[in-house]
Amino acid sequence: MAELNTLARPYARAAFEFARGAKALASWSKAFELAAAVSQEQKVEVFLSSPNLTTESKGAAFTDLLGDALDAKQQNFVKVLAENSRLGLLPQIQLLFDLYKTEQEKVVDVDILSAFEMSPELEKKLVDSLTTKLDREVNLQTSVDKSLLGGALIRAGDTVIDGSVRGRLARLTEALHV
């Protein structure tokens, strides 16, 4: 997977820089989301991996398959990927592009799993605290899981804060068995 990300990174960065300059991050993100999904369909994967077809025919067929969902610049990008035999990297390119986009927009999605329903005041305090701590605008999603017993489990990107009673009991049990 790391190798695929290494191969995808220059393409994702180039697309991101172009889209940012054109003020079209949202449309490029949607285009990558669609192209990545289509490229992962089994029949499309078989088609793209076929050694009997030229890279030009693969690129033309792939852009035809996506139709009007891509503008001319996005179609050219797909053709460049095809010419370099990199259409299979579209899922990684999409992930990296979206990472660059969220970094640019300074937005993070935060999921909070709590043992009980949180009041709007508590949600606002959490958003304010996380916005300060993460230096990002926070999009908050909350859900309830009674099995946590108490407290909350917070996920913000790669960061996980386990303040649940269940998590504390698991850590205590682990410490006692060591």
PyMOL commands that place a pseudoatom at each C-alpha (Angstrom):
pseudoatom trace, name=CA, resn=MET, resi=1, chain=A, elem=C, hetatm=0, pos=[0.000, 0.000, 0.000]
pseudoatom trace, name=CA, resn=ALA, resi=2, chain=A, elem=C, hetatm=0, pos=[2.842, 2.394, 0.811]
pseudoatom trace, name=CA, resn=GLU, resi=3, chain=A, elem=C, hetatm=0, pos=[4.277, 1.771, -2.660]
pseudoatom trace, name=CA, resn=LEU, resi=4, chain=A, elem=C, hetatm=0, pos=[0.955, 2.667, -4.279]
pseudoatom trace, name=CA, resn=ASN, resi=5, chain=A, elem=C, hetatm=0, pos=[0.782, 5.872, -2.237]
pseudoatom trace, name=CA, resn=THR, resi=6, chain=A, elem=C, hetatm=0, pos=[4.325, 6.722, -3.309]
pseudoatom trace, name=CA, resn=LEU, resi=7, chain=A, elem=C, hetatm=0, pos=[3.343, 6.277, -6.961]
pseudoatom trace, name=CA, resn=ALA, resi=8, chain=A, elem=C, hetatm=0, pos=[0.052, 8.155, -6.523]
pseudoatom trace, name=CA, resn=ARG, resi=9, chain=A, elem=C, hetatm=0, pos=[1.448, 11.115, -4.563]
pseudoatom trace, name=CA, resn=PRO, resi=10, chain=A, elem=C, hetatm=0, pos=[2.872, 13.155, -7.503]
pseudoatom trace, name=CA, resn=TYR, resi=11, chain=A, elem=C, hetatm=0, pos=[-0.368, 12.799, -9.460]
pseudoatom trace, name=CA, resn=ALA, resi=12, chain=A, elem=C, hetatm=0, pos=[-2.511, 13.720, -6.455]
pseudoatom trace, name=CA, resn=ARG, resi=13, chain=A, elem=C, hetatm=0, pos=[-0.284, 16.705, -5.668]
pseudoatom trace, name=CA, resn=ALA, resi=14, chain=A, elem=C, hetatm=0, pos=[-0.340, 17.937, -9.281]
pseudoatom trace, name=CA, resn=ALA, resi=15, chain=A, elem=C, hetatm=0, pos=[-4.128, 17.610, -9.483]
pseudoatom trace, name=CA, resn=PHE, resi=16, chain=A, elem=C, hetatm=0, pos=[-4.512, 19.327, -6.127]
pseudoatom trace, name=CA, resn=GLU, resi=17, chain=A, elem=C, hetatm=0, pos=[-2.284, 22.249, -7.098]
pseudoatom trace, name=CA, resn=PHE, resi=18, chain=A, elem=C, hetatm=0, pos=[-4.163, 22.691, -10.377]
pseudoatom trace, name=CA, resn=ALA, resi=19, chain=A, elem=C, hetatm=0, pos=[-7.594, 22.434, -8.718]
pseudoatom trace, name=CA, resn=ARG, resi=20, chain=A, elem=C, hetatm=0, pos=[-6.593, 24.851, -5.964]
pseudoatom trace, name=CA, resn=GLY, resi=21, chain=A, elem=C, hetatm=0, pos=[-5.343, 27.368, -8.534]
pseudoatom trace, name=CA, resn=ALA, resi=22, chain=A, elem=C, hetatm=0, pos=[-8.558, 26.998, -10.516]
pseudoatom trace, name=CA, resn=LYS, resi=23, chain=A, elem=C, hetatm=0, pos=[-10.626, 27.243, -7.308]
pseudoatom trace, name=CA, resn=ALA, resi=24, chain=A, elem=C, hetatm=0, pos=[-12.227, 23.919, -8.200]
pseudoatom trace, name=CA, resn=LEU, resi=25, chain=A, elem=C, hetatm=0, pos=[-11.299, 21.661, -5.290]
pseudoatom trace, name=CA, resn=ALA, resi=26, chain=A, elem=C, hetatm=0, pos=[-14.875, 20.443, -4.776]
pseudoatom trace, name=CA, resn=SER, resi=27, chain=A, elem=C, hetatm=0, pos=[-15.456, 19.473, -8.413]
pseudoatom trace, name=CA, resn=TRP, resi=28, chain=A, elem=C, hetatm=0, pos=[-12.103, 17.696, -8.637]
pseudoatom trace, name=CA, resn=SER, resi=29, chain=A, elem=C, hetatm=0, pos=[-12.815, 15.849, -5.404]
pseudoatom trace, name=CA, resn=LYS, resi=30, chain=A, elem=C, hetatm=0, pos=[-16.170, 14.648, -6.771]
pseudoatom trace, name=CA, resn=ALA, resi=31, chain=A, elem=C, hetatm=0, pos=[-14.539, 13.646, -10.051]
pseudoatom trace, name=CA, resn=PHE, resi=32, chain=A, elem=C, hetatm=0, pos=[-11.900, 11.607, -8.221]
pseudoatom trace, name=CA, resn=GLU, resi=33, chain=A, elem=C, hetatm=0, pos=[-14.526, 9.999, -6.027]
pseudoatom trace, name=CA, resn=LEU, resi=34, chain=A, elem=C, hetatm=0, pos=[-16.462, 8.849, -9.094]
pseudoatom trace, name=CA, resn=ALA, resi=35, chain=A, elem=C, hetatm=0, pos=[-13.381, 7.800, -11.076]
pseudoatom trace, name=CA, resn=ALA, resi=36, chain=A, elem=C, hetatm=0, pos=[-11.995, 5.829, -8.124]
pseudoatom trace, name=CA, resn=ALA, resi=37, chain=A, elem=C, hetatm=0, pos=[-15.304, 4.043, -7.592]
pseudoatom trace, name=CA, resn=VAL, resi=38, chain=A, elem=C, hetatm=0, pos=[-15.599, 3.162, -11.279]
pseudoatom trace, name=CA, resn=SER, resi=39, chain=A, elem=C, hetatm=0, pos=[-11.979, 1.968, -11.453]
pseudoatom trace, name=CA, resn=GLN, resi=40, chain=A, elem=C, hetatm=0, pos=[-12.648, -0.491, -8.622]
pseudoatom trace, name=CA, resn=GLU, resi=41, chain=A, elem=C, hetatm=0, pos=[-15.537, -2.217, -10.391]
pseudoatom trace, name=CA, resn=GLN, resi=42, chain=A, elem=C, hetatm=0, pos=[-14.473, -5.761, -11.252]
pseudoatom trace, name=CA, resn=LYS, resi=43, chain=A, elem=C, hetatm=0, pos=[-15.164, -5.525, -14.993]
pseudoatom trace, name=CA, resn=VAL, resi=44, chain=A, elem=C, hetatm=0, pos=[-13.336, -2.200, -15.217]
pseudoatom trace, name=CA, resn=GLU, resi=45, chain=A, elem=C, hetatm=0, pos=[-10.343, -3.587, -13.282]
pseudoatom trace, name=CA, resn=VAL, resi=46, chain=A, elem=C, hetatm=0, pos=[-10.138, -6.507, -15.723]
pseudoatom trace, name=CA, resn=PHE, resi=47, chain=A, elem=C, hetatm=0, pos=[-10.389, -4.112, -18.673]
pseudoatom trace, name=CA, resn=LEU, resi=48, chain=A, elem=C, hetatm=0, pos=[-7.700, -1.779, -17.295]
pseudoatom trace, name=CA, resn=SER, resi=49, chain=A, elem=C, hetatm=0, pos=[-5.307, -4.639, -16.599]
pseudoatom trace, name=CA, resn=SER, resi=50, chain=A, elem=C, hetatm=0, pos=[-5.691, -6.167, -20.060]
pseudoatom trace, name=CA, resn=PRO, resi=51, chain=A, elem=C, hetatm=0, pos=[-2.314, -6.382, -21.843]
pseudoatom trace, name=CA, resn=ASN, resi=52, chain=A, elem=C, hetatm=0, pos=[-4.067, -6.547, -25.242]
pseudoatom trace, name=CA, resn=LEU, resi=53, chain=A, elem=C, hetatm=0, pos=[-5.154, -2.902, -25.160]
pseudoatom trace, name=CA, resn=THR, resi=54, chain=A, elem=C, hetatm=0, pos=[-3.076, 0.210, -25.632]
pseudoatom trace, name=CA, resn=THR, resi=55, chain=A, elem=C, hetatm=0, pos=[-2.868, 2.808, -22.898]
pseudoatom trace, name=CA, resn=GLU, resi=56, chain=A, elem=C, hetatm=0, pos=[-4.547, 5.290, -25.248]
pseudoatom trace, name=CA, resn=SER, resi=57, chain=A, elem=C, hetatm=0, pos=[-7.546, 3.014, -25.811]
pseudoatom trace, name=CA, resn=LYS, resi=58, chain=A, elem=C, hetatm=0, pos=[-7.835, 2.378, -22.064]
pseudoatom trace, name=CA, resn=GLY, resi=59, chain=A, elem=C, hetatm=0, pos=[-7.804, 6.105, -21.352]
pseudoatom trace, name=CA, resn=ALA, resi=60, chain=A, elem=C, hetatm=0, pos=[-10.363, 6.871, -24.073]
pseudoatom trace, name=CA, resn=ALA, resi=61, chain=A, elem=C, hetatm=0, pos=[-12.679, 4.072, -22.946]
pseudoatom trace, name=CA, resn=PHE, resi=62, chain=A, elem=C, hetatm=0, pos=[-12.389, 5.087, -19.302]
pseudoatom trace, name=CA, resn=THR, resi=63, chain=A, elem=C, hetatm=0, pos=[-13.195, 8.750, -20.006]
pseudoatom trace, name=CA, resn=ASP, resi=64, chain=A, elem=C, hetatm=0, pos=[-16.096, 7.651, -22.236]
pseudoatom trace, name=CA, resn=LEU, resi=65, chain=A, elem=C, hetatm=0, pos=[-17.361, 5.487, -19.398]
pseudoatom trace, name=CA, resn=LEU, resi=66, chain=A, elem=C, hetatm=0, pos=[-17.363, 8.467, -17.043]
pseudoatom trace, name=CA, resn=GLY, resi=67, chain=A, elem=C, hetatm=0, pos=[-19.050, 10.621, -19.668]
pseudoatom trace, name=CA, resn=ASP, resi=68, chain=A, elem=C, hetatm=0, pos=[-19.979, 14.184, -18.796]
pseudoatom trace, name=CA, resn=ALA, resi=69, chain=A, elem=C, hetatm=0, pos=[-19.085, 13.682, -15.130]
pseudoatom trace, name=CA, resn=LEU, resi=70, chain=A, elem=C, hetatm=0, pos=[-15.569, 14.931, -15.946]
pseudoatom trace, name=CA, resn=ASP, resi=71, chain=A, elem=C, hetatm=0, pos=[-14.738, 18.298, -17.452]
pseudoatom trace, name=CA, resn=ALA, resi=72, chain=A, elem=C, hetatm=0, pos=[-12.088, 18.645, -20.170]
pseudoatom trace, name=CA, resn=LYS, resi=73, chain=A, elem=C, hetatm=0, pos=[-9.200, 19.190, -17.719]
pseudoatom trace, name=CA, resn=GLN, resi=74, chain=A, elem=C, hetatm=0, pos=[-10.205, 16.175, -15.641]
pseudoatom trace, name=CA, resn=GLN, resi=75, chain=A, elem=C, hetatm=0, pos=[-10.474, 14.052, -18.782]
pseudoatom trace, name=CA, resn=ASN, resi=76, chain=A, elem=C, hetatm=0, pos=[-6.969, 15.149, -19.772]
pseudoatom trace, name=CA, resn=PHE, resi=77, chain=A, elem=C, hetatm=0, pos=[-5.730, 14.143, -16.327]
pseudoatom trace, name=CA, resn=VAL, resi=78, chain=A, elem=C, hetatm=0, pos=[-7.287, 10.686, -16.733]
pseudoatom trace, name=CA, resn=LYS, resi=79, chain=A, elem=C, hetatm=0, pos=[-5.640, 10.370, -20.152]
pseudoatom trace, name=CA, resn=VAL, resi=80, chain=A, elem=C, hetatm=0, pos=[-2.253, 11.238, -18.627]
pseudoatom trace, name=CA, resn=LEU, resi=81, chain=A, elem=C, hetatm=0, pos=[-2.818, 8.551, -16.002]
pseudoatom trace, name=CA, resn=ALA, resi=82, chain=A, elem=C, hetatm=0, pos=[-3.687, 6.085, -18.747]
pseudoatom trace, name=CA, resn=GLU, resi=83, chain=A, elem=C, hetatm=0, pos=[-0.608, 6.992, -20.813]
pseudoatom trace, name=CA, resn=ASN, resi=84, chain=A, elem=C, hetatm=0, pos=[1.559, 6.275, -17.776]
pseudoatom trace, name=CA, resn=SER, resi=85, chain=A, elem=C, hetatm=0, pos=[-0.346, 3.068, -16.906]
pseudoatom trace, name=CA, resn=ARG, resi=86, chain=A, elem=C, hetatm=0, pos=[-1.550, 4.603, -13.638]
pseudoatom trace, name=CA, resn=LEU, resi=87, chain=A, elem=C, hetatm=0, pos=[-5.356, 4.333, -13.894]
pseudoatom trace, name=CA, resn=GLY, resi=88, chain=A, elem=C, hetatm=0, pos=[-5.225, 1.652, -11.199]
pseudoatom trace, name=CA, resn=LEU, resi=89, chain=A, elem=C, hetatm=0, pos=[-3.928, 4.303, -8.789]
pseudoatom trace, name=CA, resn=LEU, resi=90, chain=A, elem=C, hetatm=0, pos=[-7.169, 6.315, -8.871]
pseudoatom trace, name=CA, resn=PRO, resi=91, chain=A, elem=C, hetatm=0, pos=[-8.339, 5.141, -5.397]
pseudoatom trace, name=CA, resn=GLN, resi=92, chain=A, elem=C, hetatm=0, pos=[-5.015, 6.195, -3.825]
pseudoatom trace, name=CA, resn=ILE, resi=93, chain=A, elem=C, hetatm=0, pos=[-4.968, 9.456, -5.783]
pseudoatom trace, name=CA, resn=GLN, resi=94, chain=A, elem=C, hetatm=0, pos=[-8.492, 10.201, -4.561]
pseudoatom trace, name=CA, resn=LEU, resi=95, chain=A, elem=C, hetatm=0, pos=[-7.531, 9.550, -0.930]
pseudoatom trace, name=CA, resn=LEU, resi=96, chain=A, elem=C, hetatm=0, pos=[-4.407, 11.712, -1.134]
pseudoatom trace, name=CA, resn=PHE, resi=97, chain=A, elem=C, hetatm=0, pos=[-6.254, 14.487, -2.973]
pseudoatom trace, name=CA, resn=ASP, resi=98, chain=A, elem=C, hetatm=0, pos=[-8.922, 14.553, -0.263]
pseudoatom trace, name=CA, resn=LEU, resi=99, chain=A, elem=C, hetatm=0, pos=[-6.215, 14.673, 2.427]
pseudoatom trace, name=CA, resn=TYR, resi=100, chain=A, elem=C, hetatm=0, pos=[-4.624, 17.675, 0.730]
pseudoatom trace, name=CA, resn=LYS, resi=101, chain=A, elem=C, hetatm=0, pos=[-8.063, 19.262, 0.350]
pseudoatom trace, name=CA, resn=THR, resi=102, chain=A, elem=C, hetatm=0, pos=[-8.999, 18.885, 4.023]
pseudoatom trace, name=CA, resn=GLU, resi=103, chain=A, elem=C, hetatm=0, pos=[-5.564, 20.175, 5.039]
pseudoatom trace, name=CA, resn=GLN, resi=104, chain=A, elem=C, hetatm=0, pos=[-6.102, 23.213, 2.817]
pseudoatom trace, name=CA, resn=GLU, resi=105, chain=A, elem=C, hetatm=0, pos=[-9.583, 23.826, 4.123]
pseudoatom trace, name=CA, resn=LYS, resi=106, chain=A, elem=C, hetatm=0, pos=[-8.489, 23.235, 7.729]
pseudoatom trace, name=CA, resn=VAL, resi=107, chain=A, elem=C, hetatm=0, pos=[-11.504, 21.029, 8.410]
pseudoatom trace, name=CA, resn=VAL, resi=108, chain=A, elem=C, hetatm=0, pos=[-11.618, 17.789, 10.350]
pseudoatom trace, name=CA, resn=ASP, resi=109, chain=A, elem=C, hetatm=0, pos=[-14.479, 15.340, 10.821]
pseudoatom trace, name=CA, resn=VAL, resi=110, chain=A, elem=C, hetatm=0, pos=[-14.843, 14.294, 14.450]
pseudoatom trace, name=CA, resn=ASP, resi=111, chain=A, elem=C, hetatm=0, pos=[-16.953, 11.335, 15.545]
pseudoatom trace, name=CA, resn=ILE, resi=112, chain=A, elem=C, hetatm=0, pos=[-17.969, 11.174, 19.184]
pseudoatom trace, name=CA, resn=LEU, resi=113, chain=A, elem=C, hetatm=0, pos=[-19.420, 7.981, 20.568]
pseudoatom trace, name=CA, resn=SER, resi=114, chain=A, elem=C, hetatm=0, pos=[-20.841, 8.618, 24.013]
pseudoatom trace, name=CA, resn=ALA, resi=115, chain=A, elem=C, hetatm=0, pos=[-22.634, 6.514, 26.564]
pseudoatom trace, name=CA, resn=PHE, resi=116, chain=A, elem=C, hetatm=0, pos=[-25.506, 9.014, 26.784]
pseudoatom trace, name=CA, resn=GLU, resi=117, chain=A, elem=C, hetatm=0, pos=[-27.118, 11.674, 24.628]
pseudoatom trace, name=CA, resn=MET, resi=118, chain=A, elem=C, hetatm=0, pos=[-25.094, 14.905, 24.846]
pseudoatom trace, name=CA, resn=SER, resi=119, chain=A, elem=C, hetatm=0, pos=[-26.717, 18.277, 25.390]
pseudoatom trace, name=CA, resn=PRO, resi=120, chain=A, elem=C, hetatm=0, pos=[-26.243, 20.989, 22.754]
pseudoatom trace, name=CA, resn=GLU, resi=121, chain=A, elem=C, hetatm=0, pos=[-24.226, 23.008, 25.282]
pseudoatom trace, name=CA, resn=LEU, resi=122, chain=A, elem=C, hetatm=0, pos=[-21.810, 20.117, 25.849]
pseudoatom trace, name=CA, resn=GLU, resi=123, chain=A, elem=C, hetatm=0, pos=[-21.487, 19.554, 22.090]
pseudoatom trace, name=CA, resn=LYS, resi=124, chain=A, elem=C, hetatm=0, pos=[-20.637, 23.241, 21.629]
pseudoatom trace, name=CA, resn=LYS, resi=125, chain=A, elem=C, hetatm=0, pos=[-17.999, 23.077, 24.386]
pseudoatom trace, name=CA, resn=LEU, resi=126, chain=A, elem=C, hetatm=0, pos=[-16.475, 19.997, 22.770]
pseudoatom trace, name=CA, resn=VAL, resi=127, chain=A, elem=C, hetatm=0, pos=[-16.433, 21.643, 19.336]
pseudoatom trace, name=CA, resn=ASP, resi=128, chain=A, elem=C, hetatm=0, pos=[-14.808, 24.775, 20.752]
pseudoatom trace, name=CA, resn=SER, resi=129, chain=A, elem=C, hetatm=0, pos=[-12.217, 22.747, 22.670]
pseudoatom trace, name=CA, resn=LEU, resi=130, chain=A, elem=C, hetatm=0, pos=[-11.397, 20.490, 19.701]
pseudoatom trace, name=CA, resn=THR, resi=131, chain=A, elem=C, hetatm=0, pos=[-11.224, 23.463, 17.321]
pseudoatom trace, name=CA, resn=THR, resi=132, chain=A, elem=C, hetatm=0, pos=[-8.606, 25.055, 19.584]
pseudoatom trace, name=CA, resn=LYS, resi=133, chain=A, elem=C, hetatm=0, pos=[-6.691, 21.805, 20.163]
pseudoatom trace, name=CA, resn=LEU, resi=134, chain=A, elem=C, hetatm=0, pos=[-6.669, 20.652, 16.523]
pseudoatom trace, name=CA, resn=ASP, resi=135, chain=A, elem=C, hetatm=0, pos=[-6.403, 24.128, 14.962]
pseudoatom trace, name=CA, resn=ARG, resi=136, chain=A, elem=C, hetatm=0, pos=[-9.141, 23.153, 12.528]
pseudoatom trace, name=CA, resn=GLU, resi=137, chain=A, elem=C, hetatm=0, pos=[-12.818, 23.718, 11.954]
pseudoatom trace, name=CA, resn=VAL, resi=138, chain=A, elem=C, hetatm=0, pos=[-14.642, 20.713, 13.410]
pseudoatom trace, name=CA, resn=ASN, resi=139, chain=A, elem=C, hetatm=0, pos=[-17.536, 18.870, 11.772]
pseudoatom trace, name=CA, resn=LEU, resi=140, chain=A, elem=C, hetatm=0, pos=[-19.080, 16.960, 14.669]
pseudoatom trace, name=CA, resn=GLN, resi=141, chain=A, elem=C, hetatm=0, pos=[-21.009, 13.690, 14.394]
pseudoatom trace, name=CA, resn=THR, resi=142, chain=A, elem=C, hetatm=0, pos=[-22.358, 12.188, 17.604]
pseudoatom trace, name=CA, resn=SER, resi=143, chain=A, elem=C, hetatm=0, pos=[-23.846, 8.814, 18.376]
pseudoatom trace, name=CA, resn=VAL, resi=144, chain=A, elem=C, hetatm=0, pos=[-24.798, 6.877, 21.493]
pseudoatom trace, name=CA, resn=ASP, resi=145, chain=A, elem=C, hetatm=0, pos=[-23.425, 3.498, 22.589]
pseudoatom trace, name=CA, resn=LYS, resi=146, chain=A, elem=C, hetatm=0, pos=[-24.737, 2.366, 25.975]
pseudoatom trace, name=CA, resn=SER, resi=147, chain=A, elem=C, hetatm=0, pos=[-22.014, -0.330, 26.170]
pseudoatom trace, name=CA, resn=LEU, resi=148, chain=A, elem=C, hetatm=0, pos=[-19.436, 2.395, 26.900]
pseudoatom trace, name=CA, resn=LEU, resi=149, chain=A, elem=C, hetatm=0, pos=[-20.978, 2.608, 30.418]
pseudoatom trace, name=CA, resn=GLY, resi=150, chain=A, elem=C, hetatm=0, pos=[-19.902, 6.262, 30.728]
pseudoatom trace, name=CA, resn=GLY, resi=151, chain=A, elem=C, hetatm=0, pos=[-17.634, 8.837, 29.111]
pseudoatom trace, name=CA, resn=ALA, resi=152, chain=A, elem=C, hetatm=0, pos=[-16.963, 9.096, 25.390]
pseudoatom trace, name=CA, resn=LEU, resi=153, chain=A, elem=C, hetatm=0, pos=[-14.787, 7.850, 22.546]
pseudoatom trace, name=CA, resn=ILE, resi=154, chain=A, elem=C, hetatm=0, pos=[-13.562, 10.635, 20.237]
pseudoatom trace, name=CA, resn=ARG, resi=155, chain=A, elem=C, hetatm=0, pos=[-12.142, 10.019, 16.745]
pseudoatom trace, name=CA, resn=ALA, resi=156, chain=A, elem=C, hetatm=0, pos=[-10.612, 12.878, 14.762]
pseudoatom trace, name=CA, resn=GLY, resi=157, chain=A, elem=C, hetatm=0, pos=[-8.758, 11.550, 11.736]
pseudoatom trace, name=CA, resn=ASP, resi=158, chain=A, elem=C, hetatm=0, pos=[-5.955, 9.336, 13.057]
pseudoatom trace, name=CA, resn=THR, resi=159, chain=A, elem=C, hetatm=0, pos=[-6.365, 10.637, 16.604]
pseudoatom trace, name=CA, resn=VAL, resi=160, chain=A, elem=C, hetatm=0, pos=[-8.450, 8.576, 19.030]
pseudoatom trace, name=CA, resn=ILE, resi=161, chain=A, elem=C, hetatm=0, pos=[-9.221, 9.732, 22.553]
pseudoatom trace, name=CA, resn=ASP, resi=162, chain=A, elem=C, hetatm=0, pos=[-10.782, 6.982, 24.638]
pseudoatom trace, name=CA, resn=GLY, resi=163, chain=A, elem=C, hetatm=0, pos=[-12.360, 8.555, 27.698]
pseudoatom trace, name=CA, resn=SER, resi=164, chain=A, elem=C, hetatm=0, pos=[-14.971, 5.829, 28.099]
pseudoatom trace, name=CA, resn=VAL, resi=165, chain=A, elem=C, hetatm=0, pos=[-15.406, 3.799, 31.267]
pseudoatom trace, name=CA, resn=ARG, resi=166, chain=A, elem=C, hetatm=0, pos=[-15.209, 0.632, 29.169]
pseudoatom trace, name=CA, resn=GLY, resi=167, chain=A, elem=C, hetatm=0, pos=[-11.839, 1.769, 27.765]
pseudoatom trace, name=CA, resn=ARG, resi=168, chain=A, elem=C, hetatm=0, pos=[-10.531, 2.635, 31.218]
pseudoatom trace, name=CA, resn=LEU, resi=169, chain=A, elem=C, hetatm=0, pos=[-11.608, -0.766, 32.577]
pseudoatom trace, name=CA, resn=ALA, resi=170, chain=A, elem=C, hetatm=0, pos=[-9.909, -2.507, 29.629]
pseudoatom trace, name=CA, resn=ARG, resi=171, chain=A, elem=C, hetatm=0, pos=[-6.656, -0.597, 30.313]
pseudoatom trace, name=CA, resn=LEU, resi=172, chain=A, elem=C, hetatm=0, pos=[-6.878, -1.420, 34.027]
pseudoatom trace, name=CA, resn=THR, resi=173, chain=A, elem=C, hetatm=0, pos=[-7.451, -5.124, 33.257]
pseudoatom trace, name=CA, resn=GLU, resi=174, chain=A, elem=C, hetatm=0, pos=[-4.499, -5.093, 30.888]
pseudoatom trace, name=CA, resn=ALA, resi=175, chain=A, elem=C, hetatm=0, pos=[-2.280, -3.463, 33.512]
pseudoatom trace, name=CA, resn=LEU, resi=176, chain=A, elem=C, hetatm=0, pos=[-3.272, -6.026, 36.128]
pseudoatom trace, name=CA, resn=HIS, resi=177, chain=A, elem=C, hetatm=0, pos=[-2.448, -8.976, 33.851]
pseudoatom trace, name=CA, resn=VAL, resi=178, chain=A, elem=C, hetatm=0, pos=[1.027, -7.747, 32.988]
for i in range(1, 178): cmd.bond("trace and resi %d" % i, "trace and resi %d" % (i + 1))
show_as sticks, trace
zoom trace
